């Protein structure tokens, strides 16, 4: 799956950057994100619970940052494992540019799923990913525009990328777990796996 | 049509009562006390190195009895899985046969490859534990299509198979063929893809292995088309148990289409595990597993050329094919695109020179093996589409072009340039009859009608031939087969005159319980309701090679007839004694033994009773009436015929409507015309599925199976099909006692070419299967734009 797009956020690049690096903001913005844990400066684990149709799934995953170029952008990549359910993985290049008082966030995502996720759900991944991205930016924009983002200092800025990653990872983890629980029950279960990918996508966005 | 229950009568299938009332006994209906449940952890990657497998957490999981991996399998010296047909390459070398472990050891090579088996008290617990297995995969680039796999620089599926090449094989006289081409008036050429299919038997594969430690014996219940072959391979090659300590039972099996011939990893692992844990182990495949890991069918890429003279006589044919074997060689994979394919390229024609070369290779996809028709549909598809192209090129009516080249009815036996010696046939008779049934002469009017409504209309022929009754053992042995292909039959009279037939053929939808009972009822005069047919159990049936290649009646039925002859021979001695006559004066007709020129007679029921209660009995004759025979065919049989499809296409939507279908098949003598017609219907439906709907797609980049469920893999339904017009012609097979040829695969062999010839006739443009609305629409648009 490939997806590109951009979002205009009514806030300065500084504010957006801070918000993207604020684990609380991310947790609120990523649909279903439960935990975001930092493993190292550029690696995180995350758990995300997501619901698609009748199925709720939990994915656990790992996310890593590379090509970090503050405040212009970076590449974020992640993988979530679902055991017998298969796997999802993705990569996003994210860039932030100033435009007047606003910030334009652009992203180019490639993601793929494997095993049962691909077997049952490959047709659904695009729709799920786009919906998740929309949900993320709607929430993110609301939070940032409302000024609820932490005003926070440098520490937040530095930590944030990692938190984001972590969120993605955790999201992935939880999704995986839920897939496990639901395994074999229903094709919709596998759709849950797709959510992991979407989550990773979102995280990418947040990172930039 | 014959009345009653004898040969030629449309007797209702005895087995259907239990099938349609839910009383069939399929594998998942069988349970053993104390059984544990197996779940296979499969590879999510198309190609990856396994750096390690951590099963500690899985072993500690609730209810888990065992978690076993490829390393333990290898340590116990179980397997590997084998391919039973050796092919000699062009250069004289044997084909390349990489190791095929039942559980992956160092690498996984397709999505669905077996990584570990988890055995637990319940299936849910086995699945939960499988989630806890940590496999450290190092992904490698995959290759999924055969052309890419055979190209320079392709990822290597097996380190020890250079260039992914299993074999480079040839058949026919290259020099004579090339010479004929160089002098040809016209050369017709066609590039074809024979799309990969997933078998989709209604019942998924399953296995239940039971170990009796008291007698050290294993019993395997399995969804097999050939339980004795499974036992032979598992015992002789896989190290499971000696044949006398292994019983294989294939109960009611819900469809096979070839996919249940093979010996797979799952049943092997269940047997191994059952002995290891000393408990019965049961595995039932899920539909997703069927998609991923049942052996697929077809998957050829072919370039074919036909050389013709000015009159349209075929001078020579040249065929170059690449065949995809998937990641490993399945049980009979190597034979399918070689000796089951190249040998049928003469079709129904007198083409004097034929040269065929086939490169078979490995990819990161599921193994590919025999699927309904197995090589012969691929051959018919090449020949019949190419003949149609030649007719269009030269402006000759396609039926007329075929007639000019048919082997004449008085030319049999007819030796082709590609090994086969056709036994009997009348090809023009089938063609003429089919043209009459579909009213071919009225096609121009129907086409004009369609055009007046803005539709396209096409008529397509397929004059197919196949080789059935597989097979004369010495002949196939000389071509590399690892087994003989005879069949056994046993007729056991009970003291009260009822009969049990034991056959090595296996019925998984073919209606043997009815057809074989008809044979014996007709021949020995036993009422059909007093005859049972027993099959599928190595513990009760003497021996057998199973059911595939439309062989059951021609080979298995012939064995039963031989056993019946032995029954008659012995019965005559008993009857002669009872009637106080000389044996040579006793005549037999349908279970009645009489003395010529007298009114003396006894029935076979009286004979049977006497045989088991031998108070008044011929001196020196053994008691009992129970005879076994083995039959090894003298030749293949060669069913042939013509199918004609008529289609109407809406160029605005690309939807193809199969408007009409005429099928005329020469199956030799017919035992049960209703069952034959059912086989033809099913075969055509499968062929229509291949031509219009079905396709197996692996993602080129990732090697993931994209068409892995019914959301993406489209099977034919009743509303995709017209009401078929089905007739037979009956040129008896001269070399088996029944004069029968075999009908199980003909529809699937004939149909794809007939339908694609009709579609391309309507479009005026060549396209590949499946002719989906998108593909047809695009062709219709470009054809219109070109006008």
Boltz contact constraints between the chains, C-beta under 6 A:
constraints:
  - contact:
      token1: [A, 83]
      token2: [B, 131]
      max_distance: 6.0
  - contact:
      token1: [A, 84]
      token2: [B, 130]
      max_distance: 6.0
  - contact:
      token1: [A, 84]
      token2: [B, 131]
      max_distance: 6.0
  - contact:
      token1: [A, 86]
      token2: [B, 44]
      max_distance: 6.0
  - contact:
      token1: [A, 87]
      token2: [B, 44]
      max_distance: 6.0
  - contact:
      token1: [A, 112]
      token2: [B, 702]
      max_distance: 6.0
  - contact:
      token1: [A, 114]
      token2: [B, 44]
      max_distance: 6.0
  - contact:
      token1: [A, 114]
      token2: [B, 704]
      max_distance: 6.0
  - contact:
      token1: [A, 115]
      token2: [B, 44]
      max_distance: 6.0
  - contact:
      token1: [A, 118]
      token2: [B, 704]
      max_distance: 6.0
  - contact:
      token1: [A, 119]
      token2: [B, 288]
      max_distance: 6.0
  - contact:
      token1: [A, 119]
      token2: [B, 705]
      max_distance: 6.0
  - contact:
      token1: [A, 119]
      token2: [B, 708]
      max_distance: 6.0
  - contact:
      token1: [A, 120]
      token2: [B, 709]
      max_distance: 6.0
  - contact:
      token1: [A, 122]
      token2: [B, 706]
      max_distance: 6.0
  - contact:
      token1: [A, 180]
      token2: [B, 131]
      max_distance: 6.0
  - contact:
      token1: [A, 183]
      token2: [B, 127]
      max_distance: 6.0
